[in-house]
Amino acid sequence: MTASAERDLRDQILALTRAHHAAANAQTAFVPGETPVPVTRRVWDAEDVASLVDASLDFWLTAGRYARRFESEFATVFGRRYARLVNSGSSANLVALASLTSPLMKEKRLLPGDEVITVASGFPTTVNPILQLGLVPVFVDVEVPTYNVDVEALAEAIGPRTRAIMLAHTLGNPFNLDRVMELARAHDLLVIEDCCDALGASWRGQGVGTFGIAATVSFYPAHHITMGEGGAVLMDKPLVMRAAESFRDWGRDCFCEPGQDNSCGRRFSWKLGDLPEGFDHKYIYTHIGYNLKATDMQAAVGVSQLTKLPGFIAARRANFDRLWKALAPLQHLLILPEATPGSDPSWFGFPIAVREDAPFTRNAMVRHLEDRRIGTRLLFGGNLLRQPAYRDVPRRQVGDLHMSDFVMNNVFWIGVHPALTDPMIDFMAETITDFCRQ
């Protein structure tokens, strides 16, 4: 088959793919109380499916042309020099922190027993890499209603073994980057920004994820753009990028793309470790690594989704504002979320705290919403130190973490994703209002 004939046939397949999407995904009317109102949901269109099929026709099942394109375009959108695609946001956190343990970091290298400050009220995979890499988490409290790190507790937490800070921008609401970065500079600490829920948020006009030495993003279906599974590590320093690639790709020293063999021009001329000179560079390992690569089909979806990101962010902000205005009269019973002063969030969800003197509990409200097919989620793990997995881990704790306990007992969140319609938003607000007025 000629290249032209192959291209024509591919175009026909993609045209049929778009037609199938239109026929198979017709919208149905929203029926309050019957139609589910999901707390999160992927949002996709015919071009996303066509991009996925286009990649599948290549049958290049590991990272390829779409992965390279996504990494380049995503780094540009994010405002960083490098982006490296991985198979999940959780893996992105692991790779980002592991990169800081690399010998390439020299005197900045994190060593077993070094401390990393994080919050007790967060998602487990922001914390897990600290433990998995032999480092010691230092848990501090959060503030309500921003649900971000208490920066005064963070300042108090810095000790002689503290070497890094790893924090998430909670539900798309940036933490106080002025204070965090000021403390990091004063104490020579490395900062990793977990932006898995915060794609498109900014701090004083600068995008989150551009402040620390590395940042992480997730492309799980719940997040701002999706690949199904997937994530990315972002950074500016070439040595951090090299370490991230190595930890992602089995720990090897070779940096050839899949399908390439000698991009360095020295494949059989290296002398590293105690290996004989000329040992094949493709099989030289300088880190204890993993295999955390994503596929080209995932990246193809990401390339298409990336074009929709501005609209997705705008929809999330509009849905958040509509909910906030509708629920504002209930503030004597509920604590509504607030943006951290100085920030412009890219909201992932709408957190609600039931006040301690309210005549009902968080659990009762959640059951009421779920009974009416309105999806809810708790704020991740609550106080992680109350979780079975973390009860006996090596750690240090600052303060009594009473606000993390408050989050555990009183807070939940509902969706603001772009698939929500105004009638869905209004139904959520009406259901909450009716419950509060019973």
Number of C-alpha atoms within 10 A of each C-alpha: 6 7 8 9 10 11 12 12 12 15 14 12 16 20 14 13 20 18 12 13 17 13 9 9 10 7 7 7 6 13 11 17 17 11 14 15 26 18 19 22 19 17 19 17 14 18 17 22 19 22 22 24 19 19 22 15 12 12 11 15 14 16 21 20 15 21 25 16 15 23 21 16 17 21 19 13 12 18 18 20 17 23 28 26 31 31 23 24 26 26 27 31 32 26 27 30 28 24 26 24 20 23 16 15 14 10 7 16 16 25 15 12 16 17 25 29 29 25 30 27 29 26 19 17 15 25 26 16 21 25 17 11 16 15 23 22 28 24 26 27 26 27 15 18 17 22 28 24 27 19 20 12 17 22 16 11 21 21 12 9 11 22 22 23 24 22 24 25 28 27 24 25 29 33 28 19 21 13 14 23 18 12 17 18 12 9 16 14 22 22 23 26 28 29 27 29 26 29 27 23 22 21 22 12 10 14 20 30 30 20 19 22 18 29 29 32 30 32 25 21 17 18 22 32 26 26 27 19 17 26 28 29 30 31 26 17 13 11 16 22 21 18 27 30 26 25 26 29 20 18 20 21 20 22 17 14 12 10 9 8 14 15 11 10 8 11 17 13 13 15 14 15 10 6 11 11 12 13 15 17 22 15 13 17 18 19 20 13 19 16 14 21 21 24 22 25 27 27 32 27 27 26 24 23 21 18 12 15 16 11 11 21 23 15 20 24 21 17 24 22 14 16 23 16 10 16 20 12 11 14 12 11 16 21 19 19 19 15 18 19 12 15 20 21 26 27 31 28 28 24 25 21 22 24 18 14 10 12 10 15 16 21 15 11 18 20 14 15 20 16 12 17 17 24 19 22 15 19 23 18 17 24 25 22 20 14 12 8 10 16 11 9 11 13 17 14 17 17 11 10 19 12 20 27 20 19 27 20 19 21 28 23 21 25 28 26 28 20 18 19 15 13 12 21 19 17 19 24 18 15 17 18 15 9 14 15 7 7
